[in-house]
Amino acid sequence: MFCTLADLDQDKLSRIQAWEEKNGSTVLAFSCSDIQAAVLDQTGLDDLQGIEKELGLSLVAVKA
């Protein structure tokens, strides 16, 4: 399972924002999909981590 920040329509966003205002907290909304991580050998993992550091991002390799 893999989760990312949800792409909210205006109605969902408005409902969440109303809750945030009422409760004084910020909400992060996630949407999840049934995606499995790829199995990497040490070289592939090292290369991917090098790209992460270089780009300042978090990357996840998944099965295609």
CHARMM internal coordinates of N, CA and C (Angstrom, degrees):
IC EDIT
DIST 1 N 1 CA 1.4466
DIST 1 CA 1 C 1.5253
ANGL 1 N 1 CA 1 C 107.79
DIST 1 C 2 N 1.3182
ANGL 1 CA 1 C 2 N 114.96
DIHE 1 N 1 CA 1 C 2 N 137.39
DIST 2 N 2 CA 1.4567
ANGL 1 C 2 N 2 CA 121.96
DIHE 1 CA 1 C 2 N 2 CA -178.43
DIST 2 CA 2 C 1.5193
ANGL 2 N 2 CA 2 C 108.51
DIHE 1 C 2 N 2 CA 2 C -132.62
DIST 2 C 3 N 1.3181
ANGL 2 CA 2 C 3 N 116.82
DIHE 2 N 2 CA 2 C 3 N 132.18
DIST 3 N 3 CA 1.4652
ANGL 2 C 3 N 3 CA 121.47
DIHE 2 CA 2 C 3 N 3 CA -177.76
DIST 3 CA 3 C 1.5265
ANGL 3 N 3 CA 3 C 110.56
DIHE 2 C 3 N 3 CA 3 C -119.10
DIST 3 C 4 N 1.3236
ANGL 3 CA 3 C 4 N 114.98
DIHE 3 N 3 CA 3 C 4 N 142.25
DIST 4 N 4 CA 1.4602
ANGL 3 C 4 N 4 CA 121.90
DIHE 3 CA 3 C 4 N 4 CA 175.34
DIST 4 CA 4 C 1.5302
ANGL 4 N 4 CA 4 C 108.22
DIHE 3 C 4 N 4 CA 4 C -131.99
DIST 4 C 5 N 1.3191
ANGL 4 CA 4 C 5 N 116.25
DIHE 4 N 4 CA 4 C 5 N 168.07
DIST 5 N 5 CA 1.4577
ANGL 4 C 5 N 5 CA 119.25
DIHE 4 CA 4 C 5 N 5 CA 174.77
DIST 5 CA 5 C 1.5201
ANGL 5 N 5 CA 5 C 108.89
DIHE 4 C 5 N 5 CA 5 C -61.24
DIST 5 C 6 N 1.3211
ANGL 5 CA 5 C 6 N 116.42
DIHE 5 N 5 CA 5 C 6 N 134.32
DIST 6 N 6 CA 1.4584
ANGL 5 C 6 N 6 CA 122.00
DIHE 5 CA 5 C 6 N 6 CA -175.74
DIST 6 CA 6 C 1.5268
ANGL 6 N 6 CA 6 C 111.69
DIHE 5 C 6 N 6 CA 6 C -73.53
DIST 6 C 7 N 1.3134
ANGL 6 CA 6 C 7 N 115.06
DIHE 6 N 6 CA 6 C 7 N 146.35
DIST 7 N 7 CA 1.4628
ANGL 6 C 7 N 7 CA 122.73
DIHE 6 CA 6 C 7 N 7 CA 172.76
DIST 7 CA 7 C 1.5279
ANGL 7 N 7 CA 7 C 106.24
DIHE 6 C 7 N 7 CA 7 C -93.63
DIST 7 C 8 N 1.3270
ANGL 7 CA 7 C 8 N 116.75
DIHE 7 N 7 CA 7 C 8 N 102.84
DIST 8 N 8 CA 1.4624
ANGL 7 C 8 N 8 CA 121.95
DIHE 7 CA 7 C 8 N 8 CA -171.42
DIST 8 CA 8 C 1.5203
ANGL 8 N 8 CA 8 C 111.81
DIHE 7 C 8 N 8 CA 8 C -95.07
DIST 8 C 9 N 1.3331
ANGL 8 CA 8 C 9 N 116.30
DIHE 8 N 8 CA 8 C 9 N 139.31
DIST 9 N 9 CA 1.4629
ANGL 8 C 9 N 9 CA 119.15
DIHE 8 CA 8 C 9 N 9 CA 170.97
DIST 9 CA 9 C 1.5343
ANGL 9 N 9 CA 9 C 107.74
DIHE 8 C 9 N 9 CA 9 C -77.70
DIST 9 C 10 N 1.3135
ANGL 9 CA 9 C 10 N 116.81
DIHE 9 N 9 CA 9 C 10 N 170.54
DIST 10 N 10 CA 1.4664
ANGL 9 C 10 N 10 CA 121.21
DIHE 9 CA 9 C 10 N 10 CA -173.63
DIST 10 CA 10 C 1.5267
ANGL 10 N 10 CA 10 C 112.50
DIHE 9 C 10 N 10 CA 10 C -61.39
DIST 10 C 11 N 1.3368
ANGL 10 CA 10 C 11 N 117.81
DIHE 10 N 10 CA 10 C 11 N -37.34
DIST 11 N 11 CA 1.4602
ANGL 10 C 11 N 11 CA 121.00
DIHE 10 CA 10 C 11 N 11 CA -179.57
DIST 11 CA 11 C 1.5286
ANGL 11 N 11 CA 11 C 110.89
DIHE 10 C 11 N 11 CA 11 C -64.03
DIST 11 C 12 N 1.3155
ANGL 11 CA 11 C 12 N 116.77
DIHE 11 N 11 CA 11 C 12 N -47.45
DIST 12 N 12 CA 1.4688
ANGL 11 C 12 N 12 CA 120.05
DIHE 11 CA 11 C 12 N 12 CA 179.59
DIST 12 CA 12 C 1.5218
ANGL 12 N 12 CA 12 C 110.98
DIHE 11 C 12 N 12 CA 12 C -64.58
DIST 12 C 13 N 1.3327
ANGL 12 CA 12 C 13 N 116.15
DIHE 12 N 12 CA 12 C 13 N -42.32
DIST 13 N 13 CA 1.4576
ANGL 12 C 13 N 13 CA 120.57
DIHE 12 CA 12 C 13 N 13 CA 179.00
DIST 13 CA 13 C 1.5271
ANGL 13 N 13 CA 13 C 110.90
DIHE 12 C 13 N 13 CA 13 C -61.53
DIST 13 C 14 N 1.3281
ANGL 13 CA 13 C 14 N 117.67
DIHE 13 N 13 CA 13 C 14 N -43.26
DIST 14 N 14 CA 1.4663
ANGL 13 C 14 N 14 CA 121.35
DIHE 13 CA 13 C 14 N 14 CA 179.61
DIST 14 CA 14 C 1.5241
ANGL 14 N 14 CA 14 C 111.56
DIHE 13 C 14 N 14 CA 14 C -62.63
DIST 14 C 15 N 1.3249
ANGL 14 CA 14 C 15 N 116.80
DIHE 14 N 14 CA 14 C 15 N -42.03
DIST 15 N 15 CA 1.4720
ANGL 14 C 15 N 15 CA 120.39
DIHE 14 CA 14 C 15 N 15 CA 179.38
DIST 15 CA 15 C 1.5205
ANGL 15 N 15 CA 15 C 111.20
DIHE 14 C 15 N 15 CA 15 C -63.21
DIST 15 C 16 N 1.3192
ANGL 15 CA 15 C 16 N 116.28
DIHE 15 N 15 CA 15 C 16 N -41.60
DIST 16 N 16 CA 1.4682
ANGL 15 C 16 N 16 CA 119.90
DIHE 15 CA 15 C 16 N 16 CA 179.63
DIST 16 CA 16 C 1.5240
ANGL 16 N 16 CA 16 C 110.05
DIHE 15 C 16 N 16 CA 16 C -68.23
DIST 16 C 17 N 1.3224
ANGL 16 CA 16 C 17 N 117.38
DIHE 16 N 16 CA 16 C 17 N -42.75
DIST 17 N 17 CA 1.4633
ANGL 16 C 17 N 17 CA 120.72
DIHE 16 CA 16 C 17 N 17 CA 179.57
DIST 17 CA 17 C 1.5237
ANGL 17 N 17 CA 17 C 111.62
DIHE 16 C 17 N 17 CA 17 C -62.51
DIST 17 C 18 N 1.3176
ANGL 17 CA 17 C 18 N 117.02
DIHE 17 N 17 CA 17 C 18 N -37.65
DIST 18 N 18 CA 1.4667
ANGL 17 C 18 N 18 CA 120.26
DIHE 17 CA 17 C 18 N 18 CA 176.99
DIST 18 CA 18 C 1.5208
ANGL 18 N 18 CA 18 C 110.37
DIHE 17 C 18 N 18 CA 18 C -62.82
DIST 18 C 19 N 1.3315
ANGL 18 CA 18 C 19 N 116.78
DIHE 18 N 18 CA 18 C 19 N -42.65
DIST 19 N 19 CA 1.4627
ANGL 18 C 19 N 19 CA 120.40
DIHE 18 CA 18 C 19 N 19 CA 177.93
DIST 19 CA 19 C 1.5241
ANGL 19 N 19 CA 19 C 110.11
DIHE 18 C 19 N 19 CA 19 C -63.50
DIST 19 C 20 N 1.3376
ANGL 19 CA 19 C 20 N 117.00
DIHE 19 N 19 CA 19 C 20 N -42.11
DIST 20 N 20 CA 1.4635
ANGL 19 C 20 N 20 CA 120.75
DIHE 19 CA 19 C 20 N 20 CA 179.64
DIST 20 CA 20 C 1.5251
ANGL 20 N 20 CA 20 C 110.99
DIHE 19 C 20 N 20 CA 20 C -59.60
DIST 20 C 21 N 1.3290
ANGL 20 CA 20 C 21 N 116.89
DIHE 20 N 20 CA 20 C 21 N -45.81
DIST 21 N 21 CA 1.4685
ANGL 20 C 21 N 21 CA 121.12
DIHE 20 CA 20 C 21 N 21 CA -179.63
DIST 21 CA 21 C 1.5251
ANGL 21 N 21 CA 21 C 110.74
DIHE 20 C 21 N 21 CA 21 C -62.96
DIST 21 C 22 N 1.3122
ANGL 21 CA 21 C 22 N 116.76
DIHE 21 N 21 CA 21 C 22 N -42.65
DIST 22 N 22 CA 1.4612
ANGL 21 C 22 N 22 CA 121.67
DIHE 21 CA 21 C 22 N 22 CA -178.79
DIST 22 CA 22 C 1.5219
ANGL 22 N 22 CA 22 C 111.73
DIHE 21 C 22 N 22 CA 22 C -66.13
DIST 22 C 23 N 1.3322
ANGL 22 CA 22 C 23 N 117.32
DIHE 22 N 22 CA 22 C 23 N -37.30
DIST 23 N 23 CA 1.4595
ANGL 22 C 23 N 23 CA 121.40
DIHE 22 CA 22 C 23 N 23 CA -172.68
DIST 23 CA 23 C 1.5216
ANGL 23 N 23 CA 23 C 115.16
DIHE 22 C 23 N 23 CA 23 C -104.15
DIST 23 C 24 N 1.3271
ANGL 23 CA 23 C 24 N 117.59
DIHE 23 N 23 CA 23 C 24 N -6.90
DIST 24 N 24 CA 1.4608
ANGL 23 C 24 N 24 CA 120.59
DIHE 23 CA 23 C 24 N 24 CA 177.16
DIST 24 CA 24 C 1.5208
ANGL 24 N 24 CA 24 C 113.93
DIHE 23 C 24 N 24 CA 24 C 68.12
DIST 24 C 25 N 1.3149
ANGL 24 CA 24 C 25 N 117.12
DIHE 24 N 24 CA 24 C 25 N 26.64
DIST 25 N 25 CA 1.4654
ANGL 24 C 25 N 25 CA 121.76
DIHE 24 CA 24 C 25 N 25 CA 178.49
DIST 25 CA 25 C 1.5230
ANGL 25 N 25 CA 25 C 109.17
DIHE 24 C 25 N 25 CA 25 C -128.10
DIST 25 C 26 N 1.3277
ANGL 25 CA 25 C 26 N 115.42
DIHE 25 N 25 CA 25 C 26 N 156.33
DIST 26 N 26 CA 1.4581
ANGL 25 C 26 N 26 CA 121.36
DIHE 25 CA 25 C 26 N 26 CA 175.36
DIST 26 CA 26 C 1.5190
ANGL 26 N 26 CA 26 C 108.62
DIHE 25 C 26 N 26 CA 26 C -98.55
DIST 26 C 27 N 1.3273
ANGL 26 CA 26 C 27 N 116.62
DIHE 26 N 26 CA 26 C 27 N 139.89
DIST 27 N 27 CA 1.4646
ANGL 26 C 27 N 27 CA 122.58
DIHE 26 CA 26 C 27 N 27 CA -178.96
DIST 27 CA 27 C 1.5257
ANGL 27 N 27 CA 27 C 108.65
DIHE 26 C 27 N 27 CA 27 C -114.23
DIST 27 C 28 N 1.3126
ANGL 27 CA 27 C 28 N 116.28
DIHE 27 N 27 CA 27 C 28 N 135.87
DIST 28 N 28 CA 1.4606
ANGL 27 C 28 N 28 CA 122.34
DIHE 27 CA 27 C 28 N 28 CA 169.97
DIST 28 CA 28 C 1.5218
ANGL 28 N 28 CA 28 C 107.13
DIHE 27 C 28 N 28 CA 28 C -106.11
DIST 28 C 29 N 1.3222
ANGL 28 CA 28 C 29 N 117.31
DIHE 28 N 28 CA 28 C 29 N 127.53
DIST 29 N 29 CA 1.4671
ANGL 28 C 29 N 29 CA 121.90
DIHE 28 CA 28 C 29 N 29 CA -178.91
DIST 29 CA 29 C 1.5301
ANGL 29 N 29 CA 29 C 109.08
DIHE 28 C 29 N 29 CA 29 C -102.74
DIST 29 C 30 N 1.3233
ANGL 29 CA 29 C 30 N 116.33
DIHE 29 N 29 CA 29 C 30 N 129.44
DIST 30 N 30 CA 1.4555
ANGL 29 C 30 N 30 CA 122.29
DIHE 29 CA 29 C 30 N 30 CA -179.55
DIST 30 CA 30 C 1.5205
ANGL 30 N 30 CA 30 C 110.45
DIHE 29 C 30 N 30 CA 30 C -117.09
DIST 30 C 31 N 1.3071
ANGL 30 CA 30 C 31 N 115.16
DIHE 30 N 30 CA 30 C 31 N 148.62
DIST 31 N 31 CA 1.4576
ANGL 30 C 31 N 31 CA 123.03
DIHE 30 CA 30 C 31 N 31 CA 173.24
DIST 31 CA 31 C 1.5241
ANGL 31 N 31 CA 31 C 106.65
DIHE 30 C 31 N 31 CA 31 C -121.82
DIST 31 C 32 N 1.3364
ANGL 31 CA 31 C 32 N 117.21
DIHE 31 N 31 CA 31 C 32 N 133.47
DIST 32 N 32 CA 1.4614
ANGL 31 C 32 N 32 CA 120.61
DIHE 31 CA 31 C 32 N 32 CA -174.67
DIST 32 CA 32 C 1.5231
ANGL 32 N 32 CA 32 C 111.24
DIHE 31 C 32 N 32 CA 32 C -114.96
DIST 32 C 33 N 1.3206
ANGL 32 CA 32 C 33 N 115.48
DIHE 32 N 32 CA 32 C 33 N 147.80
DIST 33 N 33 CA 1.4601
ANGL 32 C 33 N 33 CA 123.01
DIHE 32 CA 32 C 33 N 33 CA 178.26
DIST 33 CA 33 C 1.5221
ANGL 33 N 33 CA 33 C 108.81
DIHE 32 C 33 N 33 CA 33 C -130.48
DIST 33 C 34 N 1.3221
ANGL 33 CA 33 C 34 N 115.24
DIHE 33 N 33 CA 33 C 34 N 154.89
DIST 34 N 34 CA 1.4555
ANGL 33 C 34 N 34 CA 120.69
DIHE 33 CA 33 C 34 N 34 CA 179.60
DIST 34 CA 34 C 1.5297
ANGL 34 N 34 CA 34 C 109.68
DIHE 33 C 34 N 34 CA 34 C -86.30
DIST 34 C 35 N 1.3285
ANGL 34 CA 34 C 35 N 115.75
DIHE 34 N 34 CA 34 C 35 N 75.54
DIST 35 N 35 CA 1.4607
ANGL 34 C 35 N 35 CA 123.28
DIHE 34 CA 34 C 35 N 35 CA 179.88
DIST 35 CA 35 C 1.5267
ANGL 35 N 35 CA 35 C 107.20
DIHE 34 C 35 N 35 CA 35 C -117.00
DIST 35 C 36 N 1.3211
ANGL 35 CA 35 C 36 N 116.19
DIHE 35 N 35 CA 35 C 36 N 138.32
DIST 36 N 36 CA 1.4509
ANGL 35 C 36 N 36 CA 119.76
DIHE 35 CA 35 C 36 N 36 CA -179.42
DIST 36 CA 36 C 1.5270
ANGL 36 N 36 CA 36 C 110.42
DIHE 35 C 36 N 36 CA 36 C -104.24
DIST 36 C 37 N 1.3106
ANGL 36 CA 36 C 37 N 115.14
DIHE 36 N 36 CA 36 C 37 N 144.68
DIST 37 N 37 CA 1.4610
ANGL 36 C 37 N 37 CA 120.84
DIHE 36 CA 36 C 37 N 37 CA 178.43
DIST 37 CA 37 C 1.5247
ANGL 37 N 37 CA 37 C 110.15
DIHE 36 C 37 N 37 CA 37 C -68.84
DIST 37 C 38 N 1.3134
ANGL 37 CA 37 C 38 N 116.21
DIHE 37 N 37 CA 37 C 38 N 146.55
DIST 38 N 38 CA 1.4585
ANGL 37 C 38 N 38 CA 121.83
DIHE 37 CA 37 C 38 N 38 CA 175.64
DIST 38 CA 38 C 1.5283
ANGL 38 N 38 CA 38 C 108.78
DIHE 37 C 38 N 38 CA 38 C -75.68
DIST 38 C 39 N 1.3129
ANGL 38 CA 38 C 39 N 116.24
DIHE 38 N 38 CA 38 C 39 N 149.94
DIST 39 N 39 CA 1.4597
ANGL 38 C 39 N 39 CA 121.59
DIHE 38 CA 38 C 39 N 39 CA 174.69
DIST 39 CA 39 C 1.5232
ANGL 39 N 39 CA 39 C 107.14
DIHE 38 C 39 N 39 CA 39 C -91.90
DIST 39 C 40 N 1.3266
ANGL 39 CA 39 C 40 N 116.71
DIHE 39 N 39 CA 39 C 40 N 119.97
DIST 40 N 40 CA 1.4652
ANGL 39 C 40 N 40 CA 122.22
DIHE 39 CA 39 C 40 N 40 CA -177.56
DIST 40 CA 40 C 1.5211
ANGL 40 N 40 CA 40 C 110.38
DIHE 39 C 40 N 40 CA 40 C -109.86
DIST 40 C 41 N 1.3266
ANGL 40 CA 40 C 41 N 115.77
DIHE 40 N 40 CA 40 C 41 N 144.41
DIST 41 N 41 CA 1.4624
ANGL 40 C 41 N 41 CA 118.68
DIHE 40 CA 40 C 41 N 41 CA 170.65
DIST 41 CA 41 C 1.5300
ANGL 41 N 41 CA 41 C 107.40
DIHE 40 C 41 N 41 CA 41 C -79.62
DIST 41 C 42 N 1.3135
ANGL 41 CA 41 C 42 N 117.44
DIHE 41 N 41 CA 41 C 42 N 173.19
DIST 42 N 42 CA 1.4644
ANGL 41 C 42 N 42 CA 120.92
DIHE 41 CA 41 C 42 N 42 CA -174.58
DIST 42 CA 42 C 1.5261
ANGL 42 N 42 CA 42 C 111.72
DIHE 41 C 42 N 42 CA 42 C -60.82
DIST 42 C 43 N 1.3282
ANGL 42 CA 42 C 43 N 117.34
DIHE 42 N 42 CA 42 C 43 N -37.83
DIST 43 N 43 CA 1.4640
ANGL 42 C 43 N 43 CA 120.25
DIHE 42 CA 42 C 43 N 43 CA 179.69
DIST 43 CA 43 C 1.5284
ANGL 43 N 43 CA 43 C 110.82
DIHE 42 C 43 N 43 CA 43 C -65.06
DIST 43 C 44 N 1.3331
ANGL 43 CA 43 C 44 N 116.47
DIHE 43 N 43 CA 43 C 44 N -44.79
DIST 44 N 44 CA 1.4578
ANGL 43 C 44 N 44 CA 120.17
DIHE 43 CA 43 C 44 N 44 CA 178.43
DIST 44 CA 44 C 1.5169
ANGL 44 N 44 CA 44 C 111.85
DIHE 43 C 44 N 44 CA 44 C -62.53
DIST 44 C 45 N 1.3415
ANGL 44 CA 44 C 45 N 116.37
DIHE 44 N 44 CA 44 C 45 N -41.10
DIST 45 N 45 CA 1.4653
ANGL 44 C 45 N 45 CA 121.04
DIHE 44 CA 44 C 45 N 45 CA 178.50
DIST 45 CA 45 C 1.5205
ANGL 45 N 45 CA 45 C 110.83
DIHE 44 C 45 N 45 CA 45 C -64.40
DIST 45 C 46 N 1.3211
ANGL 45 CA 45 C 46 N 116.45
DIHE 45 N 45 CA 45 C 46 N -45.99
DIST 46 N 46 CA 1.4716
ANGL 45 C 46 N 46 CA 120.30
DIHE 45 CA 45 C 46 N 46 CA 178.91
DIST 46 CA 46 C 1.5275
ANGL 46 N 46 CA 46 C 111.00
DIHE 45 C 46 N 46 CA 46 C -59.87
DIST 46 C 47 N 1.3434
ANGL 46 CA 46 C 47 N 116.40
DIHE 46 N 46 CA 46 C 47 N -43.94
DIST 47 N 47 CA 1.4635
ANGL 46 C 47 N 47 CA 120.49
DIHE 46 CA 46 C 47 N 47 CA 179.33
DIST 47 CA 47 C 1.5231
ANGL 47 N 47 CA 47 C 111.46
DIHE 46 C 47 N 47 CA 47 C -61.59
DIST 47 C 48 N 1.3404
ANGL 47 CA 47 C 48 N 116.24
DIHE 47 N 47 CA 47 C 48 N -45.07
DIST 48 N 48 CA 1.4658
ANGL 47 C 48 N 48 CA 120.63
DIHE 47 CA 47 C 48 N 48 CA -179.55
DIST 48 CA 48 C 1.5288
ANGL 48 N 48 CA 48 C 111.03
DIHE 47 C 48 N 48 CA 48 C -64.06
DIST 48 C 49 N 1.3249
ANGL 48 CA 48 C 49 N 116.57
DIHE 48 N 48 CA 48 C 49 N -41.86
DIST 49 N 49 CA 1.4663
ANGL 48 C 49 N 49 CA 119.61
DIHE 48 CA 48 C 49 N 49 CA 178.47
DIST 49 CA 49 C 1.5246
ANGL 49 N 49 CA 49 C 111.08
DIHE 48 C 49 N 49 CA 49 C -65.52
DIST 49 C 50 N 1.3314
ANGL 49 CA 49 C 50 N 117.38
DIHE 49 N 49 CA 49 C 50 N -33.82
DIST 50 N 50 CA 1.4658
ANGL 49 C 50 N 50 CA 120.65
DIHE 49 CA 49 C 50 N 50 CA 176.01
DIST 50 CA 50 C 1.5215
ANGL 50 N 50 CA 50 C 111.24
DIHE 49 C 50 N 50 CA 50 C -63.58
DIST 50 C 51 N 1.3392
ANGL 50 CA 50 C 51 N 116.33
DIHE 50 N 50 CA 50 C 51 N -42.02
DIST 51 N 51 CA 1.4622
ANGL 50 C 51 N 51 CA 120.51
DIHE 50 CA 50 C 51 N 51 CA 177.74
DIST 51 CA 51 C 1.5324
ANGL 51 N 51 CA 51 C 110.12
DIHE 50 C 51 N 51 CA 51 C -65.02
DIST 51 C 52 N 1.3384
ANGL 51 CA 51 C 52 N 117.41
DIHE 51 N 51 CA 51 C 52 N -40.52
DIST 52 N 52 CA 1.4660
ANGL 51 C 52 N 52 CA 121.01
DIHE 51 CA 51 C 52 N 52 CA 177.32
DIST 52 CA 52 C 1.5174
ANGL 52 N 52 CA 52 C 110.77
DIHE 51 C 52 N 52 CA 52 C -56.59
DIST 52 C 53 N 1.3172
ANGL 52 CA 52 C 53 N 116.73
DIHE 52 N 52 CA 52 C 53 N -48.85
DIST 53 N 53 CA 1.4659
ANGL 52 C 53 N 53 CA 120.98
DIHE 52 CA 52 C 53 N 53 CA -179.04
DIST 53 CA 53 C 1.5187
ANGL 53 N 53 CA 53 C 110.94
DIHE 52 C 53 N 53 CA 53 C -63.83
DIST 53 C 54 N 1.3126
ANGL 53 CA 53 C 54 N 116.44
DIHE 53 N 53 CA 53 C 54 N -42.34
DIST 54 N 54 CA 1.4559
ANGL 53 C 54 N 54 CA 122.10
DIHE 53 CA 53 C 54 N 54 CA -178.52
DIST 54 CA 54 C 1.5334
ANGL 54 N 54 CA 54 C 111.81
DIHE 53 C 54 N 54 CA 54 C -63.38
DIST 54 C 55 N 1.3413
ANGL 54 CA 54 C 55 N 115.70
DIHE 54 N 54 CA 54 C 55 N -41.25
DIST 55 N 55 CA 1.4627
ANGL 54 C 55 N 55 CA 120.20
DIHE 54 CA 54 C 55 N 55 CA -176.06
DIST 55 CA 55 C 1.5245
ANGL 55 N 55 CA 55 C 114.14
DIHE 54 C 55 N 55 CA 55 C -94.16
DIST 55 C 56 N 1.3390
ANGL 55 CA 55 C 56 N 117.70
DIHE 55 N 55 CA 55 C 56 N -11.40
DIST 56 N 56 CA 1.4598
ANGL 55 C 56 N 56 CA 120.65
DIHE 55 CA 55 C 56 N 56 CA -178.27
DIST 56 CA 56 C 1.5193
ANGL 56 N 56 CA 56 C 111.85
DIHE 55 C 56 N 56 CA 56 C 69.65
DIST 56 C 57 N 1.3470
ANGL 56 CA 56 C 57 N 116.62
DIHE 56 N 56 CA 56 C 57 N 35.73
DIST 57 N 57 CA 1.4600
ANGL 56 C 57 N 57 CA 122.05
DIHE 56 CA 56 C 57 N 57 CA -178.31
DIST 57 CA 57 C 1.5285
ANGL 57 N 57 CA 57 C 110.63
DIHE 56 C 57 N 57 CA 57 C -126.75
DIST 57 C 58 N 1.3099
ANGL 57 CA 57 C 58 N 116.16
DIHE 57 N 57 CA 57 C 58 N 164.16
DIST 58 N 58 CA 1.4614
ANGL 57 C 58 N 58 CA 121.87
DIHE 57 CA 57 C 58 N 58 CA 169.51
DIST 58 CA 58 C 1.5248
ANGL 58 N 58 CA 58 C 106.47
DIHE 57 C 58 N 58 CA 58 C -105.17
DIST 58 C 59 N 1.3295
ANGL 58 CA 58 C 59 N 116.32
DIHE 58 N 58 CA 58 C 59 N 123.35
DIST 59 N 59 CA 1.4602
ANGL 58 C 59 N 59 CA 121.73
DIHE 58 CA 58 C 59 N 59 CA -177.30
DIST 59 CA 59 C 1.5140
ANGL 59 N 59 CA 59 C 110.01
DIHE 58 C 59 N 59 CA 59 C -114.87
DIST 59 C 60 N 1.3280
ANGL 59 CA 59 C 60 N 117.15
DIHE 59 N 59 CA 59 C 60 N 145.97
DIST 60 N 60 CA 1.4483
ANGL 59 C 60 N 60 CA 123.37
DIHE 59 CA 59 C 60 N 60 CA 177.98
DIST 60 CA 60 C 1.5145
ANGL 60 N 60 CA 60 C 108.64
DIHE 59 C 60 N 60 CA 60 C -129.17
DIST 60 C 61 N 1.3254
ANGL 60 CA 60 C 61 N 117.62
DIHE 60 N 60 CA 60 C 61 N 121.88
DIST 61 N 61 CA 1.4637
ANGL 60 C 61 N 61 CA 121.50
DIHE 60 CA 60 C 61 N 61 CA 176.31
DIST 61 CA 61 C 1.5307
ANGL 61 N 61 CA 61 C 107.61
DIHE 60 C 61 N 61 CA 61 C -86.99
DIST 61 C 62 N 1.3358
ANGL 61 CA 61 C 62 N 116.26
DIHE 61 N 61 CA 61 C 62 N 130.34
DIST 62 N 62 CA 1.4647
ANGL 61 C 62 N 62 CA 120.88
DIHE 61 CA 61 C 62 N 62 CA -178.51
DIST 62 CA 62 C 1.5249
ANGL 62 N 62 CA 62 C 109.75
DIHE 61 C 62 N 62 CA 62 C -123.65
DIST 62 C 63 N 1.3323
ANGL 62 CA 62 C 63 N 114.98
DIHE 62 N 62 CA 62 C 63 N 160.32
DIST 63 N 63 CA 1.4626
ANGL 62 C 63 N 63 CA 120.56
DIHE 62 CA 62 C 63 N 63 CA 175.70
DIST 63 CA 63 C 1.5221
ANGL 63 N 63 CA 63 C 108.71
DIHE 62 C 63 N 63 CA 63 C -70.58
DIST 63 C 64 N 1.3160
ANGL 63 CA 63 C 64 N 115.83
DIHE 63 N 63 CA 63 C 64 N 133.74
DIST 64 N 64 CA 1.4731
ANGL 63 C 64 N 64 CA 120.40
DIHE 63 CA 63 C 64 N 64 CA -178.93
DIST 64 CA 64 C 1.5100
ANGL 64 N 64 CA 64 C 111.65
DIHE 63 C 64 N 64 CA 64 C -80.43
END
COOR INIT
IC SEED 1 N 1 CA 1 C
IC BUILD
